Amino acid sequence: MWNDHRWAVLTYTNNRAVINEKKGADAGIDARAYFMTGKSDNAKIIFQVKSGGVKRRDIATLRGDMGREKAALAILITLEEPSAPMLREAKAAGHYRHETMGREYDQISIVTVQEIVEEGKRLDIPMSLEVLAQAQRAIESSQSDLPF
């Protein structure tokens, strides 16, 4: 992973994600964000950043990470264009229906750094600073439980 993985996640999320600074049991997860699903409910998005050599199995692994993390959505940010098998694997994960927004989102999305930089692509799911603060507390709590 290149050194600016934080930049990619924070730019894509408009600074609404919490970077995973510690590597441990969740080494594959580079950041998390929580989005509003109702007045007092939220759901989790996990982010992974890969610089090169991305393959279909990276998407399959991300699907497993979603289950472990109980995440509704996952985003893979990559320097490379995704291959057809990667896109098929991401589509096979299915959709998430956001009832409040009345929209469906791919459960796994692949975003390239080129899309972020040149096209200004950004995450378009409603989040709030209160939810972000909850995410930071949850991450700090779970990391304090890790055996280091």
Phi and psi in degrees as a GROMACS rama.xvg file:
@    title "Ramachandran Plot"
@    xaxis  label "Phi"
@    yaxis  label "Psi"
@TYPE xy
-75.2488  164.709  TRP-2
-68.417  -19.3371  ASN-3
-97.9286  27.9622  ASP-4
-60.9179  -32.5163  HIS-5
-63.836  -42.3067  ARG-6
-58.0976  -45.3346  TRP-7
-61.005  -47.2076  ALA-8
-66.4838  -48.1453  VAL-9
-65.6737  -36.997  LEU-10
-67.1846  -47.5583  THR-11
-61.2623  -34.8086  TYR-12
-97.2367  6.45507  THR-13
53.7705  46.3098  ASN-14
61.084  32.3046  ASN-15
-108.514  12.8272  ARG-16
-112.926  159.556  ALA-17
-109.701  120.726  VAL-18
-73.5418  136.471  ILE-19
-84.1813  99.9659  ASN-20
-79.7192  -24.7475  GLU-21
-100.13  141.86  LYS-22
-107.601  128.81  LYS-23
-160.595  -128.027  GLY-24
-62.913  -26.0462  ALA-25
-109.333  41.8415  ASP-26
-57.8824  -26.1503  ALA-27
-77.803  -14.3828  GLY-28
-96.5084  120.223  ILE-29
-92.4388  -23.5855  ASP-30
-163.29  163.033  ALA-31
-135.594  153.477  ARG-32
-146.138  155.782  ALA-33
-120.895  138.228  TYR-34
-121.173  153.705  PHE-35
-74.8677  133.091  MET-36
-115.715  -8.3937  THR-37
-170.444  -172.607  GLY-38
-58.4857  -39.2062  LYS-39
-130.23  10.8374  SER-40
-108.558  151.744  ASP-41
-145.146  166.012  ASN-42
-133.407  162.942  ALA-43
-103.097  143.601  LYS-44
-117.904  134.521  ILE-45
-110.699  149.785  ILE-46
-124.696  139.48  PHE-47
-131.718  139.067  GLN-48
-118.304  130.077  VAL-49
-128.931  136.108  LYS-50
-89.8615  -35.5932  SER-51
-164.041  167.729  GLY-52
66.6706  28.8014  GLY-53
-75.0626  141.174  VAL-54
-136.61  173.361  LYS-55
-56.1823  -38.7444  ARG-56
-63.3347  -25.8171  ARG-57
-64.8083  -36.0486  ASP-58
-70.8046  -41.0178  ILE-59
-60.853  -41.544  ALA-60
-64.4914  -40.799  THR-61
-62.4579  -37.3776  LEU-62
-60.3998  -42.0874  ARG-63
-64.2949  -40.5612  GLY-64
-61.5221  -37.345  ASP-65
-59.2406  -44.2947  MET-66
-63.7854  -45.4177  GLY-67
-63.1028  -39.3755  ARG-68
-85.4677  -6.85667  GLU-69
55.1677  45.0805  LYS-70
-94.0998  139.757  ALA-71
-78.4087  -32.9733  ALA-72
-137.135  155.31  LEU-73
-139.355  142.966  ALA-74
-125.541  126.889  ILE-75
-103.768  120.987  LEU-76
-104.655  128.086  ILE-77
-138.687  152.166  THR-78
-76.5478  -24.0829  LEU-79
-98.5755  154.825  GLU-80
-67.7875  138.002  GLU-81
-71.35  145.62  PRO-82
-79.2864  164.907  SER-83
-58.7057  -44.0765  ALA-84
-61.6676  -34.6831  PRO-85
-64.9016  -44.5117  MET-86
-63.9366  -40.6566  LEU-87
-63.2154  -43.8844  ARG-88
-62.967  -41.0723  GLU-89
-64.2118  -44.4668  ALA-90
-63.6051  -35.1966  LYS-91
-64.3888  -19.6588  ALA-92
-68.1988  -20.7344  ALA-93
93.8648  -163.677  GLY-94
-121.82  157.138  HIS-95
-115.442  126.744  TYR-96
-95.7887  117.519  ARG-97
-92.8435  101.754  HIS-98
-62.4901  -42.6759  GLU-99
-62.177  -40.8463  THR-100
-83.6085  -17.9507  MET-101
67.1252  33.4881  GLY-102
-131.791  158.31  ARG-103
-111.62  142.008  GLU-104
-123.651  145.93  TYR-105
-62.934  135.582  ASP-106
-66.2665  -33.7363  GLN-107
-121.602  125.777  ILE-108
-117.848  145.277  SER-109
-114.983  124.781  ILE-110
-124.826  133.821  VAL-111
-95.2199  153.531  THR-112
-60.3357  -35.4645  VAL-113
-59.6352  -41.5154  GLN-114
-63.8347  -38.728  GLU-115
-66.563  -44.8874  ILE-116
-78.6624  -53.3098  VAL-117
-83.551  -31.883  GLU-118
-105.325  -5.66844  GLU-119
66.4411  27.9506  GLY-120
-64.5515  133.317  LYS-121
-138.534  156.455  ARG-122
-64.5413  130.352  LEU-123
-116.731  41.9797  ASP-124
-110.353  134.622  ILE-125
-67.2329  127.834  PRO-126
-133.957  164.376  MET-127
-133.702  160.506  SER-128
-64.8596  -31.1707  LEU-129
-64.2996  -41.3873  GLU-130
-66.2666  -39.2086  VAL-131
-60.7096  -42.1256  LEU-132
-63.5095  -39.339  ALA-133
-62.7404  -40.1809  GLN-134
-62.9669  -44.1116  ALA-135
-61.6834  -43.2045  GLN-136
-63.7009  -40.8132  ARG-137
-64.4467  -40.922  ALA-138
-66.8236  -45.5118  ILE-139
-61.235  -38.6482  GLU-140
-66.4935  -44.5001  SER-141
-70.1676  -32.7701  SER-142
-73.9907  -27.2691  GLN-143
-71.1303  -17.4883  SER-144
-85.5396  -10.6073  ASP-145
-74.0021  138.64  LEU-146
-81.1391  97.166  PRO-147
